Amino acid sequence: MAAPLYTTASGLLFHAGKILILTVGLPARGKTHISRALERYLRWMGVKTQVVSLGDYRRKTLGGAKKLPPDYFTLGEKSPETMALRKMVSDGCEKLIEDFFGAGGQVVIYDANNGSRTTRQALAEKYDKQGIHVIILESVCDNKEIIETNIRNVKISSPDYRGWDPDKAVEDYYERIRDREKSYETVEETTWPFIRIINVGEKIMVNNIRGYLQSRIVFFLMNIHNRPRMIYFARSGQSLIEHSYKADSDLSPAGWEYSERLKEFVVERRAKSLEQNGFDPNDRRLVIWTSTRRRAHHTAWPFLTPTHSTSIPQQLPLVTSHLTIPPQSAIARNVLTTDEAGELTETKVTTGSSLKIKVIEKTQMCEINPGVWDGLTPDQARKFYPEEWARFVKDPYAFRAPRAESYHDLSVRLEPILIELEREKEDLLIIGHSSVIRCLLAYLIGLPASEIPAIEIARGDLLEVVPTSYGVHSQAFHFWDGPGRRGEGIDGDGDQEEVGLSRRDETNFYENYAEDTKGKKRMNAVDLGFLSPRMQEGSEEALADGT
């Protein structure tokens, strides 16, 4: 979707052929979480990928656990009816696999227990004869806390246990696990390449992994976890010079007001969400990522100050010439890290305030470069660059203006950030530019590349994304109506406009393409809920069509 730099006639990338990944593991070992996360990443890379879940197919075909014969999940002799039902489900999943490969798919992740050595050997041999590479992915978990959390947060909320008492559902599922343990055979055969993940990322073992794509799969699996967390997205505050990419300008007075309001709203909203899920907000740290642009990392400064005042003079930093002095409570240091390409990257880490906060500035998160279109209005770009404009309108994602970046270029630049996003275990707030937020949201939610430039990220909206085993829960909240929300706030003479006037910053249209064109896609609560498997409901503050 985003990262590949070429395409092939067959649609198969990286000279890797077709790959079938067979998951192996007892129930509640994180197989579904691993499968969905890997599917999301491979699709982002442009690889046509699909998860075929035996459990989902069985529930869709036969219904929940109450509708199944009593011996469906037990060991021992089974009735002819049960045997026929189990064969119908397994045959249906295999047909889905074959249909996807026949339609040009490259990777299928078969999410099932596959605990019998005989069963997975038969599956592997069947598809190996069809020229499909088989990888066995085993998830082993001996951490009782992880198993208990997975059962309570994921399994008992499935259709199998709809209407059950939670404690009785947990006991029933443990009984199912105990039955499976009696017949489970761990992966010891070395006939096929295999990957063994212990405690969902604590340790990983690999055998006979070959080629670029298979290695990328292992690299990704080395960075995932299933610890509950929340991810927030918010745009940076309004800057003094909104229309220029080259001018690294500071926040305007309205921008500093915005940053204070953002802090108050995030702290309040996060505490509410954590308490609803049984966590103490004082026991968890909030990590904030920003770009190295002033308007981005200065928006995070209020999080590092202990004051709760909203008066502007107290929040404006001291400025001497071009040097901005940070708050006294903030302590910054530069850290050298090595990215996946082996290159050193300098990251600024700042800690401070009475809250458990860490702010990290990342150079890869700077906004998209508009090139020669910097500072031009759409009419000027159309007039001076008619041929380029026609190509831009035809494909806003892949088009690259002269000396600029395309959204494809930006997506490739952000790939190391995606890996860090998967690896981060703390709650995360990303204060960024709209172009960057579009790409990160598209990755998490699973939007196609063509829709990335058309996602409108309004200043004054906080997006909350909660990763789960089956996708993401997403909500959008509105907290700011001041200058800068729709580009209003500073006129051509530098004077403040009346709050409430809707005036777009047309000279920054390359960054704000979605806001300045018709047919835009608003990332409001309705859209997010539609794109997510399940959406948290009941919030009166959730956006509805931008209001």
RALIN-V326790 format. One line per field, one symbol per residue. phi: phi as a letter, one per 40 degrees, with the letter a starting at -180 (. if undefined). psi: psi as a letter, one per 40 degrees, with the letter a starting at -180 (. if undefined). Layout:
# RALIN-V326790
phi = ???
psi = ???
This chain:
# RALIN-V326790
phi = .bcccabbccgcbgfbgcbbbccbicdgbgccdccccccccccccgccbacbbccccccccbgcccccdcccbccgcbcdccccccccccccccccccccccchcbbbbccacfccccccccccccccccgbcbbcbbbbabcccccccccccbccccddbcgccdccccccccccccccccbcbccbcbcbdabbbbffhcabbbagcbgcccccccdcccbbabccabbbbaccccbcbccbccccccccdccccdccccddcccccccccccccgbcdccbcbbbbbcccdccccccddccbccbcbccdcccccbbfbcbccdcccbbacbcbbcccgccbcbcbbbigcccbbbbcbccccccccgcccgccdccccccbcccccccccaccccbcdfbbcccdcccccdcccccccccbccbbbcacdcccdcccccccgccdccdccccbcchbbcbbbcbcbibcbabbbbabcdhcbgchbcccgccccchccbccccbcccbdccbbcgcbccbcccccccccabcbgcccccbfgb
psi = dddieiiideehiffeaihhhhihiiifeeddddddddddddddeehhihhhhddddddddeaaddeiidedeiiahiidddddddddddddddddddddddeeidhhhhgidfehdddddddddddddeehhhhhhhhhhehddddddddddddeeiddfheihdddddddddddddddddehhiheiedihihhhhffedihiihfhiiddddddddddeeiifhhiihihiiiihidgdehddhgiiiiddddddddddddddddddddddddefihdeeiihhhhiieiddddddeddeeheieiehdddehihhhbehhhiidehhiihhhihadeeihhhhhhhiaieighhhhhhdeeiiihebeeheiidddddddgdddddddddgddeihihfaiidddddddedddddddddheiihhhhaiddddddddddddfiiddedeehhghhehhhhhhhidebihiihiheheaiedfeidhadeeihihhehhhigdefdddfdddeiifihhgaddddddeidihhieheeiihfe.
